[in-house]
Amino acid sequence: MIVSAEDALERVEQLILLTDRLTSLVAGQAKAFEARRPHEAATYVEETQRLANIYRHESARIRANPALVDSAPREQRMRLIRATEAFDAVLARQSRAVNAAKTVTEGLVRAIAEEVATQRHRGVSYGADGTQSPTAAATAITLNKRA
């Protein structure tokens, strides 16, 4: 979907449709994350990215030239504003859901890494003289605390 309108009314109508579709897609992704099924959120990633790029492009065009929508009827412009507000709310919801999933995932990875590290410290090896010495701690998991 590319917004190619003849007049402001048609442009606003297309933007409303675009915004409503994006809102629906992002809401579905948020629900999937909230239900702890991120694999389901991936179903529409490609379409969401494509539509988000169009939305970003059209939003920038309108910010640069408000006349593109100014002559549309006030009722239509208000519908677009309400659609945009709903989209913003869904984006905030998705952000919270993604951050929660990220926190849980990082906690799991950290717990697993710590358990692996403690298990490795229990190892004992024998030196050349036959005495036991603890093995050096070696782990196969790398943690990036900035991620």
Salt bridges, closest charged atoms under 4 A:
GLU13 OE2 - ARG79 NH1 3.15
GLU34 OE1 - ARG93 NH2 2.72
GLU40 OE2 - ARG37 NE 3.49
GLU47 OE1 - ARG21 NH2 2.94
GLU58 OE1 - ARG11 NH1 3.26
GLU58 OE2 - ARG61 NH1 3.15
GLU106 OE2 - LYS102 NZ 3.69
